[in-house]
C-alpha cells in the first residue's frame, strides 16, 4: 500500500470542504498541521476530531495536514477516513450520527416531479439542497465525480446520508455502472437510502445483480457491526430502484427492465448518452429522442411505474425549461431531473395540474362521489357519460392538487354549495 | 497620550473607553437618549479679498496645494470614497506627506477600500497616527492586531457628518477628488472620465474644513454645472492626469445573485414584505447594492407591475436595476447616496427624478429630522446577529475588523428593517448568543430572513400579528440558532487582549462598542 494519500478539495472557489494530506511515519507520533478559515471558531474541535479518528483506526505515527475551507464535521470525517483507507487496510468505519429526521421512508407512488442532482464529491452543494424542496435529491457517485475522486466520494455520500437533513426530499443515490456500482452499494444501503438510480441500464440482469447485492448487504449488516455508532438498516424491499435508460439497447429492453423487480418505482431516460449512442446530437425540439422517450413512457406505464424524463441542461434558460417540461408532460412523463435548484420551481409549477385541469377534475370527481352515494354504477356529467379511466385521471389530478396546496382539503364542502 | 482610557459599561452592556485619543467621549445611552447641547462647529470666516477675483484657484501641484493649505504634523486630512476601489488620490496625499517627513496625521476618509492598502506602511512609519472612518480588509487586520498608533474610530456616514458638524472632528485639510470641476472649485461627479454620480460624502468636508482642495482630471471653464460642491467653500484647485480608474469606480459587477440560496432569501424577503402589507401604492424602500438586495428589487418590481402600483421613492445606492424601475415607472424618485454603475450616473445626470443626496439630507442624526426614518422597507446585511437581534457589520466572528459601517446604522431608523442573511457561511453561524461587536441595537431590527426560516423581533408585535397565518416558515431566533449549530457545531469565541484598538460610534456620537486586539 502507499504511504502518502490525499483526499478532498482545496483552492479557489472551494467551500465547505477540506483537503487532507496523510503520510504514515514510523515514529514521532501524530504531527497535525491545520490551516482553516474558521480556525478561531473551530480549530480546537477540528484537531480533537482528527486525533480521535486517527486513534479509532489505530494510527499511531503520521504526519497529517488539513487545509480547511469551512468543512462541517461529517465532511472532515469523510475526508480523513478516505485518506486513512488509502494507506491502511481496515474493516472499521467512522460514522457520523444518523439524524433521527433522516429515518423516513418514501412510498412507491411518492411524487417525483423533480430530482436534484448533487455531485457526490461536492459538500457545499449538499448542505443546503433540501431547503429548495425538490421531491428528491440524488447524491451522484457516477458522472458528476471525477474518476480519481470516486473512492473518496463514497465516504462523503455515506456521511451525507447519515448527517445531512434533506428536509423530506426522497434520498436517492446514483451508483456507478458495473462492478464499481455494486461496491458503491456497501456505502449507501445501510444508511437509509430511499432509492437507487441505476445508470445505463440495458438488461433485467443488471437490476437483479443490484437487488442481490442489496439483500447480501442487509443480511451481513444485521450480524456484523464495526463502527463507532449503531447502524440503521432497512429491508431491501424498501429500497426503491430507478433504472436509467441511456442506450439503444436499453430502449429496446425498456419494458423488460421496468418489469424486472417489484421494487422498481420509476424508469428514467438519460438523453446525453442515448443520443451519443445513436450517433446523433441532442436538439431543443428532441425529434431524435422522440422514439426513446415514448418507449420509456410506454414501458413504464405498462409496468405500472413512473416514467421520468432527462435533465434540461441550460440552467439560465427558464423559459426553455418550461417549454421542455410542457413537452415532457404531454408525452406522458411524470417528472424530470434537474441540475440547479432554481429549476425546481419551474418543474413543479409546470408539471402541476393547471387551474383548468383542476376545475374539470373537480366536476368529474364530484359527479363520481354523487354517483357512488346514490349507488349508481355510471358516472354522468349532465347528459354525458364519463368513462372510468377519465374518472381515474381526475382523481389523480385532485390528489396532486391537494398535495401541492393548489386545492383546499375540504374543497368538496365548498363545492357542494355552488 | 493614551489611545484610550477610563473604561465604563454603556447602556448596551459593552465596555467602552470614555477617553479616546486624549479627548473625552460619551458612552452610548440608548436609542434617542443622548441630547446634544450647544452649537454646531463653524469654520473661520473667509474674505473674498483673499481669493483671486478672476475665480482662478488653480495650483500647479497637489504638493504645493497641500503645503499652502498648511500641511504639518498632527493635523487631520479628509477624503471621500465615491471612487471606491478606483481611487488614485488619497494615497498620493500621504505619499507627499511621507516624502516631506510629516508625522502623526489623522486620515479621515468617508470609507476605505482595498486600494488603500498602501496606507499600512504610513501607519507603520508614523506618517499616519490613526484612521477615523472605516478600516476595511488589510487596514482592518492591521488595526485588529493592535498595530495602529492611535485608536481607530468607526462612524456611519451620518455619524461622520454629525461628528464634523458637532465639532467632534475638526478637518484641517479636505481633499475632494472631483470628476469635473471649474477653476473656482465648483465640482460634480456626474461628468468626466472618473464620473461617480454624487459627491455627497464630501459635503461636510467642504462646509467645515479649514482648507478645501479640489482635485480633478477634467477642468472645465466656469460654471461647472451641476455644482454639487460649491466653489465658495474651496481654497485651491489641482489638476492631475488621472484621479480614478473608471472600471473600478463604476464596476457594474454587482449583478442579480445567481446563488439559489440567496435567491431564496430574496424571494422570502419580498414575500414577507407583501404578506405583512409593507408594500402599497406609494411605499418606499431602501435598495441595497448586494446581489440579494438587487434580487429583492426584482421581486418588488413584479408585485408593483402586477398591481399597477408605484413606489414613491427608492433610496439608493443606485445601479441599472433601480434605474430600470425608475424608467419603467415603478419608482417615482431615486434619492441616491452613491452610484454603482454608469447607468446610475447617466440617470442622475439626465433624469430630474434621480437626485443626489448627502449624509446631511439622508442620515445626520443631529438635525431637524432626516428621511431615513420615512423609508418603509429597509433591506440590510450583517456579519452576525444575536438572539436579541443586535447586529454586527464591522467584525467577523473570528474577532477581526474587516468592514466599515457605511450608512447601515443610519438606515436602521426605517420603519421595517429586514436582514436577509444565510444562517451560516462555510461553517460560520451567523446567529450568536452575543455579537462580537454591536453596531446596531436589536430594538431597531425587525426581521431576520434566513434560508431555514424567518425570525421576527418579539418587540415588533405588529409584524408578529400580521404574519400569524403566514405561508412562510416563521421561527424564533433561538430555533434558528439551534438549527445552525446542529449543522456547524457550536463555535468557540475569539480570544482578545485587554486592549481597545478601535471604537464604534452610534449615530449620535456616543460610543456603542469597542473593538479589541485579537490575540494571535
Interface residues (C-beta under 8 A of the other chain):
Chain A: X15 X16 X37 X38 X39 X40 X41 X42 X43 X44 X45 X69 X70 X71 X72 X73 X124 X127 X128 X131 X132 X165 X340 X341 X342
Chain B: X260 X261 X263 X264 X397 X398 X399 X425 X426 X427 X428 X451 X452 X487 X488 X489 X491 X492 X494
